[in-house]
Amino acid sequence: MNQITIVGMGPGAKHFLTIEALDLLTSHSHVWLRTDKHPVVDYLVEKGMSYHSFDHIYESSERFEETYDRIANEVIELSQEHDVVYAVPGNAFVAEKTVQLILDRAQGEVKIVHGVSFIDAIISTLQYDPVSGMAILDAFQLEEEEIISTRDLMVIQVYNQMIASKVKLRLMAYYDDEQEVTLIRGAGIPGLEVVKKIKLFELDRYPELTDHLTSLFIPHTQVQYRRLYDLENIMKRLRGENGCPWDREQTHESLANDLIEEAYEVKHAIEHEEIDNIVDELGDVLLHVVFHSEIGLEEGYFDIQEVIHAICTKMIRRHPHVFGDESANTSEEVLDRWQEIKNKEKASQSVAETMSNVSFSLPSLTRAQKVQKHAAKCGFDWESVFEALSKVDEEVLEVKEAIESGQVKAIQEEIGDLLLIIANVARLLDIDAEEALQKAIEKFIQRFAYVEGQMQLNAQKMDKSHLKEMNDYWNEAKKCQNS
């Protein structure tokens, strides 16, 4: 392979060209431009540059990734025949995917000729020093990037009005709609440079200013949305030497039941469609994750980063149809594959072992239904719900016999069998047994509240001597609920 020389053409104005770049581009016979839609091209042609461009690939490719891949491959193929000078806007190492692809794939020598980046031009135009901290993000990848509003932000390649609209919507999740931002087009290029301060919500209202030379600068703001980092620091302070006595006393064991309770609070908020409460209760669950992680860090076992890494790794591993080569077209296929992977991870060799791995921390009715589902998958199941119902009658008789025997252990065992078959009946009817019981409890409380209210209204005591009256009010409450 012959030599590939990659040249940075600067951000657009001729005074940004280096002497080496100018000499190479105007003297070499095999110059290829990633794009000739660059303000300095006309000047270079005047100075004697003869070139070819890859703009035709942009027109025939559906995605930018495909475009960059094809350009990189063509540059390498051309170098099989002769030395190639490949020129890109700005600096070869700033927002130039093709350069990275060529460096990764080329077998021979690749020389880089320095060019001034458009970022240099922008910070000069803004008279801004980025040393204090600035994030630079590509508009095309903004959805995948973390936005930190407490740090200055530069969004590059705001190519058109559609992209500007997407950028605006993404940023409005982190900044106030009225946040002042700076739109910079053609930085450092005489006759093309435009610097316009606008409100964030106006970003997509200037189509004439959005092209491949356009960037957006957003200055840092005071904390508007807290991040996981902030919650970690709050917990460190609470657990620290001058922190909260209660928080400092907590252990994994003392917090375990509270975490379960918070998870149920989330479930309750979801069932009642209380959006604000869902946010609040999810925050409480997240607090417990951070709380346990801080304890783990103090004890030297793990920290929040290990927790995040573990769940990310697990999700990728258990979704080979998304992150790998496998396919799954239905939810059932996904769940089956999930269980296969989970069994392999836990080294489960049998259905019984899989059943044993269903968490003991689950509510008993929920655990019962999950265990029974595993049995059903291998054909060990009732033919119909009515067969299971007949088993309920059988278990009720066995409970009666156990009560008559007076043996506490036998009574407990038969009550357990009765609950298990009831959970199975619910499963066969696609009913969440735990949820059904919770709703029954709520219904009981509502009826009892009616009974209590009526008894107080009629100056009657809530005791066994007034059981008849309480039963009458109970039936009234039942009629009201059913009507």
C-alpha positions in Angstrom: 0.0 0.0 0.0 1.2 3.5 -0.8 1.2 6.4 1.6 -2.0 8.0 2.7 -1.7 11.6 3.9 -4.7 13.0 5.8 -4.9 16.8 5.7 -6.9 19.1 7.9 -8.2 22.1 5.9 -9.2 24.2 8.8 -12.7 25.5 9.7 -13.2 27.5 6.4 -11.2 30.7 6.1 -8.0 30.7 4.2 -6.0 32.2 7.0 -6.7 29.0 9.0 -4.8 26.9 6.5 -1.3 25.7 7.6 1.6 26.2 5.1 2.1 22.5 4.9 -1.5 21.8 4.1 -1.5 24.6 1.5 1.6 23.2 -0.2 0.3 19.6 -0.2 -3.2 20.4 -1.5 -2.0 22.6 -4.3 0.9 20.4 -5.5 -0.3 16.8 -5.2 -1.9 15.1 -8.2 -4.2 12.8 -6.2 -6.2 14.9 -3.8 -9.5 13.6 -2.5 -11.9 15.7 -0.4 -14.4 14.2 2.0 -16.6 17.0 0.8 -16.1 20.1 -1.4 -18.8 21.9 0.4 -16.2 23.8 2.3 -15.5 27.6 2.0 -11.8 27.3 1.5 -12.1 25.0 -1.5 -12.5 27.9 -4.0 -9.4 29.5 -2.7 -7.4 26.3 -3.0 -8.6 25.8 -6.6 -7.4 29.4 -7.4 -4.0 28.4 -6.0 -3.8 25.4 -8.3 -5.5 22.5 -6.4 -7.0 19.8 -8.6 -9.2 17.4 -6.7 -12.0 14.7 -6.6 -14.6 14.6 -3.8 -16.7 11.9 -2.1 -19.9 13.9 -2.2 -21.5 11.4 -4.5 -21.3 8.9 -1.7 -23.4 11.2 0.5 -26.0 11.3 -2.1 -26.3 7.5 -2.6 -26.0 6.4 1.1 -29.0 6.2 3.4 -27.1 6.6 6.7 -24.0 8.6 7.7 -22.4 5.4 9.1 -22.6 3.8 5.7 -21.2 7.0 4.1 -18.2 7.1 6.4 -17.5 3.4 5.9 -17.6 3.6 2.1 -15.3 6.7 2.0 -12.7 5.1 4.3 -12.7 1.9 2.2 -12.3 3.9 -1.1 -9.4 5.9 0.3 -7.6 2.7 1.2 -8.4 1.1 -2.2 -7.0 4.2 -4.0 -3.8 3.9 -2.0 -3.2 0.5 -3.5 -2.5 2.3 -6.8 -0.7 5.5 -5.7 -0.1 7.9 -2.8 -3.3 9.6 -1.8 -3.9 13.0 -0.1 -7.2 12.9 1.7 -8.5 16.2 3.0 -11.1 16.8 5.6 -12.6 20.0 7.1 -11.1 21.3 10.3 -8.7 19.1 12.2 -8.4 15.4 11.3 -9.0 14.3 14.8 -12.1 16.4 15.6 -15.5 14.9 14.6 -13.9 13.0 11.7 -15.2 9.4 11.7 -13.6 8.5 8.4 -10.1 9.3 9.7 -10.5 6.9 12.6 -11.8 4.2 10.2 -8.8 4.7 7.9 -6.3 4.6 10.8 -7.9 1.4 12.1 -8.0 -0.4 8.7 -4.9 0.9 6.7 -2.0 -1.5 6.5 0.7 1.0 5.6 1.8 4.4 6.8 -0.7 7.1 7.4 0.6 10.7 7.8 -1.5 13.4 9.5 -1.1 17.1 8.5 -2.3 19.4 11.3 -5.3 21.6 10.6 -7.1 24.2 12.8 -10.3 22.7 14.1 -13.7 24.5 13.9 -13.7 24.4 17.7 -10.6 26.6 17.7 -12.5 29.1 15.5 -15.6 29.0 17.7 -13.8 29.6 21.0 -11.9 32.5 19.3 -15.1 33.9 18.0 -16.8 33.6 21.4 -13.6 34.8 23.2 -14.1 31.8 25.5 -11.5 29.7 27.4 -12.7 26.0 27.6 -10.1 25.1 30.2 -12.6 25.4 33.0 -14.6 22.6 31.4 -16.7 22.2 28.3 -18.5 19.1 26.9 -18.5 18.7 23.1 -21.3 16.6 21.7 -22.4 15.7 18.2 -26.0 16.6 17.4 -26.5 13.3 15.6 -25.7 11.4 18.8 -27.2 13.7 21.4 -29.9 11.1 22.3 -27.2 8.7 23.5 -25.1 11.2 25.5 -25.3 12.3 29.1 -26.3 16.0 29.4 -24.7 17.8 32.4 -26.2 21.3 32.6 -23.7 22.5 35.2 -21.0 22.3 32.6 -20.6 24.4 29.4 -21.8 22.5 26.4 -21.0 22.7 22.7 -23.3 20.9 20.2 -21.7 20.5 16.8 -23.1 19.6 13.4 -26.5 21.2 13.7 -27.0 20.4 10.0 -30.6 21.5 9.4 -33.9 22.6 10.9 -35.0 19.0 11.6 -31.8 18.2 13.6 -32.1 21.6 15.3 -35.6 20.6 16.4 -34.4 17.3 17.8 -31.6 19.0 19.6 -34.0 21.6 21.1 -36.3 18.9 22.5 -33.5 16.9 24.0 -32.0 20.0 25.7 -35.3 21.2 27.0 -35.4 18.2 29.3 -32.3 19.7 31.1 -32.5 23.4 30.6 -35.2 26.0 31.0 -37.1 26.8 27.7 -35.9 30.5 28.1 -32.3 29.5 28.5 -30.1 31.8 26.4 -27.9 29.9 23.9 -25.6 31.0 21.2 -25.9 29.8 17.6 -22.6 30.0 15.7 -22.4 29.6 12.0 -19.2 29.8 9.9 -17.0 30.8 12.9 -13.9 32.7 11.7 -15.0 32.8 8.0 -15.3 36.4 6.7 -18.7 37.0 5.1 -20.2 33.8 6.5 -19.7 34.1 10.3 -23.0 34.6 12.2 -23.2 34.7 16.0 -26.7 34.9 17.3 -28.0 34.7 20.9 -31.4 33.2 21.1 -33.7 31.4 23.6 -33.5 27.7 23.5 -37.1 27.3 22.4 -36.3 29.3 19.3 -33.5 27.0 18.1 -35.4 25.5 15.2 -36.8 28.8 14.0 -33.7 29.8 12.0 -33.4 27.4 9.1 -31.1 29.8 7.2 -28.5 29.5 10.0 -28.4 25.7 10.3 -26.0 23.8 8.1 -22.7 21.8 8.3 -20.9 24.9 9.6 -23.4 25.5 12.5 -22.8 24.8 16.2 -24.6 25.6 19.4 -23.1 26.9 22.6 -25.0 26.6 25.9 -23.4 28.1 29.0 -23.5 26.1 32.3 -26.4 26.8 34.6 -27.2 26.4 38.3 -28.3 22.9 39.3 -31.8 22.4 37.8 -31.9 18.6 37.7 -30.0 16.6 40.2 -28.1 13.5 39.0 -27.1 10.2 40.5 -23.8 11.8 41.4 -25.6 14.3 43.7 -27.6 11.5 45.4 -24.4 9.6 46.1 -22.8 12.7 47.7 -25.9 13.3 49.8 -25.7 9.7 51.1 -22.0 10.1 51.8 -22.7 13.1 53.9 -25.6 11.5 55.8 -23.3 8.5 56.6 -20.3 10.7 57.3 -18.8 11.8 60.6 -21.0 14.8 61.1 -24.0 13.2 59.3 -27.4 11.8 60.5 -27.2 9.5 63.6 -30.1 7.3 62.2 -28.5 7.0 58.7 -25.2 6.1 60.2 -26.7 3.3 62.2 -28.3 1.5 59.3 -27.1 -1.8 57.9 -28.1 -4.0 54.9 -30.2 -6.1 57.3 -32.0 -3.1 58.9 -32.9 -1.7 55.6 -34.0 -4.9 53.8 -37.7 -4.8 54.8 -37.9 -1.0 54.0 -36.8 -1.6 50.5 -39.6 -4.2 50.0 -42.1 -1.8 51.4 -40.9 1.0 49.1 -41.3 -1.3 46.1 -44.9 -1.9 47.1 -45.4 1.8 47.4 -44.4 2.1 43.7 -46.8 -0.6 42.8 -49.6 1.1 44.6 -48.9 4.4 42.9 -48.9 2.7 39.5 -52.1 0.9 40.1 -53.8 4.2 41.2 -52.2 6.1 38.2 -50.7 8.7 40.6 -47.9 10.0 38.3 -46.3 12.4 40.9 -46.3 9.6 43.5 -44.7 7.2 41.0 -41.8 9.7 40.7 -41.6 10.1 44.4 -41.8 6.4 45.2 -39.3 5.4 42.5 -37.0 8.0 44.1 -37.3 6.2 47.5 -36.4 2.9 45.8 -33.4 4.5 44.2 -32.4 6.0 47.5 -32.2 2.4 48.9 -30.0 1.3 46.0 -27.6 4.1 46.7 -27.9 3.5 50.5 -26.9 -0.2 50.2 -24.2 0.7 47.7 -22.7 3.3 50.2 -22.7 0.6 52.9 -21.1 -1.8 50.5 -18.4 0.8 49.7 -17.7 1.5 53.4 -17.4 -2.3 54.1 -15.1 -2.7 51.1 -17.3 -5.1 49.2 -18.8 -3.1 46.3 -20.0 0.4 45.2 -22.6 1.9 43.0 -20.5 1.6 39.9 -20.2 -2.2 40.4 -24.0 -2.3 40.8 -24.6 -0.4 37.6 -22.0 -2.4 35.7 -23.5 -5.7 36.9 -27.0 -4.8 35.8 -25.9 -3.4 32.4 -23.8 -6.6 31.8 -26.8 -8.8 32.8 -29.2 -6.9 30.5 -26.9 -7.2 27.5 -26.2 -10.9 28.2 -29.9 -11.7 28.6 -31.0 -9.9 25.5 -29.0 -11.7 22.7 -31.8 -10.9 20.3 -31.0 -7.2 20.7 -27.3 -7.1 21.5 -26.3 -10.3 19.7 -27.0 -12.5 16.7 -30.1 -14.3 18.0 -33.7 -13.4 17.1 -36.9 -13.3 19.1 -40.2 -12.2 17.5 -42.6 -12.6 20.5 -42.6 -11.9 24.2 -42.9 -15.7 24.9 -39.7 -16.4 22.9 -37.9 -13.6 24.9 -39.1 -15.0 28.2 -38.1 -18.5 27.3 -34.7 -17.5 26.2 -34.3 -15.3 29.4 -35.1 -18.3 31.6 -32.6 -20.5 29.7 -29.8 -17.9 30.1 -30.8 -17.4 33.8 -30.7 -21.2 34.4 -27.3 -21.4 32.8 -26.0 -18.6 35.0 -27.3 -20.2 38.1 -26.2 -23.6 37.0 -29.8 -25.0 37.3 -29.8 -28.6 36.1 -33.5 -29.4 36.6 -36.9 -27.9 36.8 -36.9 -28.4 40.6 -33.7 -26.4 40.9 -35.2 -23.7 38.8 -38.2 -23.6 41.1 -35.8 -23.4 44.1 -34.2 -20.4 42.6 -37.5 -18.4 42.6 -36.7 -15.8 45.3 -37.9 -16.5 48.9 -38.3 -12.7 49.3 -41.3 -12.7 47.0 -44.8 -12.6 48.6 -45.8 -16.3 49.0 -48.8 -16.1 46.6 -46.5 -14.6 43.9 -43.8 -17.2 44.5 -46.4 -19.9 44.4 -47.6 -18.8 40.9 -44.1 -18.5 39.6 -43.2 -22.0 40.8 -46.4 -23.4 39.3 -45.6 -21.8 36.0 -42.3 -23.7 35.8 -44.1 -26.9 36.5 -46.7 -26.1 33.8 -43.9 -25.6 31.2 -43.0 -29.2 31.3 -46.7 -30.4 31.1 -47.3 -30.9 34.9 -50.6 -28.9 35.0 -54.3 -29.1 35.3 -56.4 -29.8 32.2 -58.8 -27.0 33.1 -59.5 -24.5 35.8 -62.5 -26.6 36.8 -60.3 -29.6 37.7 -58.3 -27.3 39.9 -61.5 -25.9 41.5 -62.5 -29.4 42.4 -59.1 -29.8 44.2 -60.0 -26.7 46.2 -63.1 -28.5 47.6 -60.9 -31.5 48.4 -58.4 -29.3 50.3 -61.2 -27.6 52.3 -62.3 -31.0 53.5 -58.7 -31.8 54.5 -58.5 -28.5 56.5 -61.7 -29.5 58.4 -60.2 -32.9 59.2 -57.0 -31.3 60.4 -58.9 -28.9 62.6 -60.9 -31.8 64.1 -57.7 -33.6 64.9 -56.4 -30.6 66.8 -52.9 -31.0 65.5 -51.4 -27.6 64.8 -48.8 -28.8 62.4 -51.4 -30.7 60.3 -53.7 -27.6 60.3 -50.8 -25.4 59.1 -49.9 -27.9 56.4 -53.4 -28.2 55.1 -54.0 -24.4 55.1 -50.8 -24.1 53.1 -52.1 -26.7 50.6 -55.4 -24.8 50.3 -53.6 -21.5 49.6 -51.4 -23.1 47.1 -54.3 -24.6 45.0 -56.1 -21.2 45.2 -53.0 -19.5 43.8 -53.0 -22.2 41.1 -56.6 -21.5 40.2 -55.8 -17.8 39.9 -52.8 -18.6 37.6 -55.0 -20.7 35.3 -57.4 -17.7 35.1 -54.4 -15.4 34.4 -55.1 -13.6 37.7 -52.3 -12.2 39.9 -53.2 -13.9 43.2 -51.3 -11.3 45.3 -53.0 -8.4 43.6 -56.4 -10.1 44.0 -55.8 -10.6 47.7 -54.7 -7.0 48.1 -57.9 -5.8 46.4 -59.9 -8.0 48.7 -58.2 -6.5 51.7 -58.9 -3.0 50.5 -62.5 -4.0 49.9 -62.7 -5.4 53.5 -61.3 -2.1 54.9 -63.8 0.0 53.0 -66.7 -2.1 54.2 -65.4 -2.1 57.8 -65.0 1.7 57.7 -68.7 1.9 56.7 -69.6 -0.4 59.6 -67.6 1.6 62.1 -69.1 4.9 60.8 -72.6 3.6 61.2 -72.0 2.2 64.7 -70.6 5.6 65.8 -73.5 7.4 64.2 -75.9 5.4 66.2 -73.9 5.5 69.4 -73.3 1.8 69.4 -70.2 0.1 70.8 -67.9 -1.9 68.6 -67.9 -5.2 70.5 -69.2 -8.7 70.4 -72.5 -7.8 72.0 -73.4 -5.8 68.9 -72.3 -8.4 66.4 -75.8 -8.6 64.8 -75.8 -4.8 64.2 -72.3 -4.9 62.7 -73.3 -7.8 60.4 -76.3 -5.8 59.2 -74.2 -2.7 58.4 -71.7 -5.0 56.7 -74.4 -6.3 54.4 -75.4 -2.7 53.7 -71.9 -1.8 52.8 -71.7 -4.9 50.5 -74.9 -3.9 48.7 -73.5 -0.3 48.2 -70.3 -1.7 46.7 -72.1 -4.0 44.4 -74.6 -1.5 43.2 
